[in-house]
Amino acid sequence: MMGTLIRGSVAGAAGTTLLNAMTYGDMALRGRPASDVPERTVVALAAKAGLGVPGEGRTRESRLTGLGALSGIAVGVAAGTAVSVMRRAGLRLPWWAGGVLTGALAMAATDLSMADLKVSDPRTWSGADWLSDAVPHLVYGLVTYGVLVAAEPRS
């Protein structure tokens, strides 16, 4: 079981790295600013837990930026681990289908949580907004699932 968890974590980290690279590449290509949704999600989660994010001004903003980025990494690693556990339980899809499902799982985890926290409402997003969200998550899924399949012991 430990190997399954480690493979999932490593695969999720690899997928997250590509997701971040695609997001930053899109920002560089189109000259668009970074989203503040991760920071607002951290604030909403902290409030829901009855906690605050300490600091003022730039110190607090920097803390929120770091926590927002770390939360994205945590979701990516957790999704990779969950998919690895599902593969161990017998859900073995072709690479492309597993990749699409993995990307959809990670996208749903982020989009549904931000909608539940009332941080953003995906129903109001433009086509460009959806594309900016869907393409990196698809790449995340394909890379994560590909790494899982490639890293499994051969029988």
Phi and psi in degrees as GROMACS dihedral restraints (atoms count N, CA, C in turn):
[ dihedral_restraints ]
;  ai    aj    ak    al  type     phi  dphi    fc
    3     4     5     6     1   -60.1    20    10
    4     5     6     7     1   -40.0    20    10
    6     7     8     9     1   -62.0    20    10
    7     8     9    10     1   -39.0    20    10
    9    10    11    12     1   -61.6    20    10
   10    11    12    13     1   -45.2    20    10
   12    13    14    15     1   -66.7    20    10
   13    14    15    16     1   -41.2    20    10
   15    16    17    18     1   -66.5    20    10
   16    17    18    19     1   -46.4    20    10
   18    19    20    21     1   -58.1    20    10
   19    20    21    22     1   -42.8    20    10
   21    22    23    24     1   -64.0    20    10
   22    23    24    25     1   -41.9    20    10
   24    25    26    27     1   -65.1    20    10
   25    26    27    28     1   -44.3    20    10
   27    28    29    30     1   -65.4    20    10
   28    29    30    31     1   -43.2    20    10
   30    31    32    33     1   -63.6    20    10
   31    32    33    34     1   -42.8    20    10
   33    34    35    36     1   -63.4    20    10
   34    35    36    37     1   -38.4    20    10
   36    37    38    39     1   -66.0    20    10
   37    38    39    40     1   -40.2    20    10
   39    40    41    42     1   -63.7    20    10
   40    41    42    43     1   -46.0    20    10
   42    43    44    45     1   -62.5    20    10
   43    44    45    46     1   -39.9    20    10
   45    46    47    48     1   -63.9    20    10
   46    47    48    49     1   -38.6    20    10
   48    49    50    51     1   -60.9    20    10
   49    50    51    52     1   -44.1    20    10
   51    52    53    54     1   -68.8    20    10
   52    53    54    55     1   -38.8    20    10
   54    55    56    57     1   -59.2    20    10
   55    56    57    58     1   -47.0    20    10
   57    58    59    60     1   -63.7    20    10
   58    59    60    61     1   -41.9    20    10
   60    61    62    63     1   -61.3    20    10
   61    62    63    64     1   -41.8    20    10
   63    64    65    66     1   -65.5    20    10
   64    65    66    67     1   -41.0    20    10
   66    67    68    69     1   -63.8    20    10
   67    68    69    70     1   -47.1    20    10
   69    70    71    72     1   -68.3    20    10
   70    71    72    73     1   -34.3    20    10
   72    73    74    75     1   -63.4    20    10
   73    74    75    76     1   -41.4    20    10
   75    76    77    78     1   -63.1    20    10
   76    77    78    79     1   -41.5    20    10
   78    79    80    81     1   -62.6    20    10
   79    80    81    82     1   -43.0    20    10
   81    82    83    84     1   -67.3    20    10
   82    83    84    85     1   -41.9    20    10
   84    85    86    87     1   -67.4    20    10
   85    86    87    88     1   -47.3    20    10
   87    88    89    90     1   -92.8    20    10
   88    89    90    91     1    -8.6    20    10
   90    91    92    93     1    68.2    20    10
   91    92    93    94     1    29.0    20    10
   93    94    95    96     1   -91.3    20    10
   94    95    96    97     1   150.2    20    10
   96    97    98    99     1   -74.8    20    10
   97    98    99   100     1   163.8    20    10
   99   100   101   102     1   -67.3    20    10
  100   101   102   103     1   148.4    20    10
  102   103   104   105     1   -74.1    20    10
  103   104   105   106     1   144.5    20    10
  105   106   107   108     1   -97.8    20    10
  106   107   108   109     1     7.1    20    10
  108   109   110   111     1   -61.3    20    10
  109   110   111   112     1   -42.3    20    10
  111   112   113   114     1   -59.7    20    10
  112   113   114   115     1   -40.6    20    10
  114   115   116   117     1   -67.0    20    10
  115   116   117   118     1   -42.4    20    10
  117   118   119   120     1   -66.8    20    10
  118   119   120   121     1   -32.2    20    10
  120   121   122   123     1   -66.4    20    10
  121   122   123   124     1   -42.1    20    10
  123   124   125   126     1   -60.2    20    10
  124   125   126   127     1   -44.7    20    10
  126   127   128   129     1   -60.5    20    10
  127   128   129   130     1   -44.9    20    10
  129   130   131   132     1   -65.6    20    10
  130   131   132   133     1   -42.6    20    10
  132   133   134   135     1   -64.0    20    10
  133   134   135   136     1   -42.7    20    10
  135   136   137   138     1   -61.9    20    10
  136   137   138   139     1   -44.0    20    10
  138   139   140   141     1   -62.8    20    10
  139   140   141   142     1   -41.8    20    10
  141   142   143   144     1   -62.7    20    10
  142   143   144   145     1   -31.9    20    10
  144   145   146   147     1   -86.9    20    10
  145   146   147   148     1     0.7    20    10
  147   148   149   150     1    76.0    20    10
  148   149   150   151     1    23.9    20    10
  150   151   152   153     1  -115.7    20    10
  151   152   153   154     1   161.4    20    10
  153   154   155   156     1  -117.4    20    10
  154   155   156   157     1   164.8    20    10
  156   157   158   159     1  -103.2    20    10
  157   158   159   160     1   115.7    20    10
  159   160   161   162     1   -71.1    20    10
  160   161   162   163     1   160.7    20    10
  162   163   164   165     1   107.8    20    10
  163   164   165   166     1   168.7    20    10
  165   166   167   168     1  -135.9    20    10
  166   167   168   169     1   154.8    20    10
  168   169   170   171     1    57.3    20    10
  169   170   171   172     1  -133.8    20    10
  171   172   173   174     1   -64.0    20    10
  172   173   174   175     1   -31.7    20    10
  174   175   176   177     1   -62.5    20    10
  175   176   177   178     1   -46.8    20    10
  177   178   179   180     1   -67.0    20    10
  178   179   180   181     1   -42.7    20    10
  180   181   182   183     1   -59.1    20    10
  181   182   183   184     1   -44.0    20    10
  183   184   185   186     1   -64.7    20    10
  184   185   186   187     1   -40.3    20    10
  186   187   188   189     1   -62.3    20    10
  187   188   189   190     1   -43.7    20    10
  189   190   191   192     1   -65.5    20    10
  190   191   192   193     1   -38.6    20    10
  192   193   194   195     1   -61.5    20    10
  193   194   195   196     1   -45.6    20    10
  195   196   197   198     1   -63.8    20    10
  196   197   198   199     1   -44.7    20    10
  198   199   200   201     1   -65.9    20    10
  199   200   201   202     1   -37.1    20    10
  201   202   203   204     1   -62.7    20    10
  202   203   204   205     1   -45.3    20    10
  204   205   206   207     1   -64.7    20    10
  205   206   207   208     1   -43.3    20    10
  207   208   209   210     1   -63.2    20    10
  208   209   210   211     1   -35.8    20    10
  210   211   212   213     1   -66.0    20    10
  211   212   213   214     1   -36.2    20    10
  213   214   215   216     1   -64.8    20    10
  214   215   216   217     1   -41.2    20    10
  216   217   218   219     1   -63.0    20    10
  217   218   219   220     1   -43.1    20    10
  219   220   221   222     1   -61.1    20    10
  220   221   222   223     1   -42.9    20    10
  222   223   224   225     1   -63.9    20    10
  223   224   225   226     1   -43.2    20    10
  225   226   227   228     1   -63.1    20    10
  226   227   228   229     1   -43.3    20    10
  228   229   230   231     1   -68.3    20    10
  229   230   231   232     1   -42.2    20    10
  231   232   233   234     1   -64.1    20    10
  232   233   234   235     1   -41.1    20    10
  234   235   236   237     1   -64.8    20    10
  235   236   237   238     1   -41.6    20    10
  237   238   239   240     1   -61.5    20    10
  238   239   240   241     1   -40.5    20    10
  240   241   242   243     1   -66.2    20    10
  241   242   243   244     1   -42.2    20    10
  243   244   245   246     1   -62.4    20    10
  244   245   246   247     1   -42.0    20    10
  246   247   248   249     1   -67.9    20    10
  247   248   249   250     1   -36.5    20    10
  249   250   251   252     1   -62.8    20    10
  250   251   252   253     1   -41.4    20    10
  252   253   254   255     1   -64.5    20    10
  253   254   255   256     1   -40.4    20    10
  255   256   257   258     1   -63.3    20    10
  256   257   258   259     1   -39.0    20    10
  258   259   260   261     1   -64.2    20    10
  259   260   261   262     1   -41.4    20    10
  261   262   263   264     1   -63.6    20    10
  262   263   264   265     1   -32.6    20    10
  264   265   266   267     1   -76.9    20    10
  265   266   267   268     1    -5.7    20    10
  267   268   269   270     1   117.2    20    10
  268   269   270   271     1    -4.4    20    10
  270   271   272   273     1   -82.0    20    10
  271   272   273   274     1    93.7    20    10
  273   274   275   276     1  -117.6    20    10
  274   275   276   277     1   102.1    20    10
  276   277   278   279     1  -100.1    20    10
  277   278   279   280     1   159.1    20    10
  279   280   281   282     1   -57.3    20    10
  280   281   282   283     1   153.9    20    10
  282   283   284   285     1   -50.0    20    10
  283   284   285   286     1   -49.4    20    10
  285   286   287   288     1   -66.0    20    10
  286   287   288   289     1   -41.4    20    10
  288   289   290   291     1   -70.2    20    10
  289   290   291   292     1   -41.8    20    10
  291   292   293   294     1   -62.7    20    10
  292   293   294   295     1   -37.1    20    10
  294   295   296   297     1   -65.3    20    10
  295   296   297   298     1   -44.5    20    10
  297   298   299   300     1   -63.8    20    10
  298   299   300   301     1   -44.3    20    10
  300   301   302   303     1   -63.1    20    10
  301   302   303   304     1   -41.4    20    10
  303   304   305   306     1   -64.3    20    10
  304   305   306   307     1   -44.1    20    10
  306   307   308   309     1   -62.9    20    10
  307   308   309   310     1   -41.3    20    10
  309   310   311   312     1   -65.0    20    10
  310   311   312   313     1   -38.4    20    10
  312   313   314   315     1   -61.4    20    10
  313   314   315   316     1   -48.1    20    10
  315   316   317   318     1   -65.4    20    10
  316   317   318   319     1   -40.6    20    10
  318   319   320   321     1   -65.3    20    10
  319   320   321   322     1   -42.2    20    10
  321   322   323   324     1   -64.1    20    10
  322   323   324   325     1   -40.4    20    10
  324   325   326   327     1   -59.7    20    10
  325   326   327   328     1   -43.1    20    10
  327   328   329   330     1   -77.2    20    10
  328   329   330   331     1   -47.5    20    10
  330   331   332   333     1   -68.3    20    10
  331   332   333   334     1   -40.5    20    10
  333   334   335   336     1   -69.2    20    10
  334   335   336   337     1   -36.7    20    10
  336   337   338   339     1   -68.6    20    10
  337   338   339   340     1   -40.1    20    10
  339   340   341   342     1   -70.5    20    10
  340   341   342   343     1   -30.2    20    10
  342   343   344   345     1   -70.2    20    10
  343   344   345   346     1   -43.2    20    10
  345   346   347   348     1   -61.8    20    10
  346   347   348   349     1   -37.1    20    10
  348   349   350   351     1   -82.4    20    10
  349   350   351   352     1    -2.0    20    10
  351   352   353   354     1    61.5    20    10
  352   353   354   355     1    33.2    20    10
  354   355   356   357     1   -83.6    20    10
  355   356   357   358     1   -37.2    20    10
  357   358   359   360     1  -152.9    20    10
  358   359   360   361     1   153.5    20    10
  360   361   362   363     1  -118.5    20    10
  361   362   363   364     1    99.3    20    10
  363   364   365   366     1   -55.9    20    10
  364   365   366   367     1   -21.3    20    10
  366   367   368   369     1   -66.6    20    10
  367   368   369   370     1   -18.6    20    10
  369   370   371   372     1   -99.1    20    10
  370   371   372   373     1     0.0    20    10
  372   373   374   375     1   -71.0    20    10
  373   374   375   376     1   148.6    20    10
  375   376   377   378     1   -80.0    20    10
  376   377   378   379     1   171.1    20    10
  378   379   380   381     1   -60.3    20    10
  379   380   381   382     1   -40.0    20    10
  381   382   383   384     1   -64.5    20    10
  382   383   384   385     1   -37.4    20    10
  384   385   386   387     1   -62.4    20    10
  385   386   387   388     1   -46.3    20    10
  387   388   389   390     1   -63.2    20    10
  388   389   390   391     1   -41.0    20    10
  390   391   392   393     1   -63.7    20    10
  391   392   393   394     1   -42.1    20    10
  393   394   395   396     1   -64.0    20    10
  394   395   396   397     1   -23.7    20    10
  396   397   398   399     1   -92.0    20    10
  397   398   399   400     1   -43.0    20    10
  399   400   401   402     1   -73.3    20    10
  400   401   402   403     1   -43.3    20    10
  402   403   404   405     1   -63.6    20    10
  403   404   405   406     1   -48.9    20    10
  405   406   407   408     1   -62.6    20    10
  406   407   408   409     1   -34.0    20    10
  408   409   410   411     1   -70.0    20    10
  409   410   411   412     1   -34.4    20    10
  411   412   413   414     1   -63.7    20    10
  412   413   414   415     1   -45.7    20    10
  414   415   416   417     1   -61.6    20    10
  415   416   417   418     1   -43.4    20    10
  417   418   419   420     1   -53.1    20    10
  418   419   420   421     1   -50.5    20    10
  420   421   422   423     1   -62.3    20    10
  421   422   423   424     1   -45.1    20    10
  423   424   425   426     1   -64.5    20    10
  424   425   426   427     1   -42.7    20    10
  426   427   428   429     1   -67.8    20    10
  427   428   429   430     1   -47.1    20    10
  429   430   431   432     1   -60.4    20    10
  430   431   432   433     1   -48.8    20    10
  432   433   434   435     1   -68.1    20    10
  433   434   435   436     1   -37.4    20    10
  435   436   437   438     1   -62.0    20    10
  436   437   438   439     1   -42.4    20    10
  438   439   440   441     1   -65.3    20    10
  439   440   441   442     1   -40.7    20    10
  441   442   443   444     1   -59.5    20    10
  442   443   444   445     1   -47.7    20    10
  444   445   446   447     1   -63.6    20    10
  445   446   447   448     1   -45.3    20    10
  447   448   449   450     1   -66.5    20    10
  448   449   450   451     1   -30.2    20    10
  450   451   452   453     1   -88.3    20    10
  451   452   453   454     1    -9.4    20    10
  453   454   455   456     1   -69.4    20    10
  454   455   456   457     1   143.6    20    10
  456   457   458   459     1   -62.3    20    10
  457   458   459   460     1   140.7    20    10
  459   460   461   462     1   -85.1    20    10
  460   461   462   463     1   135.7    20    10
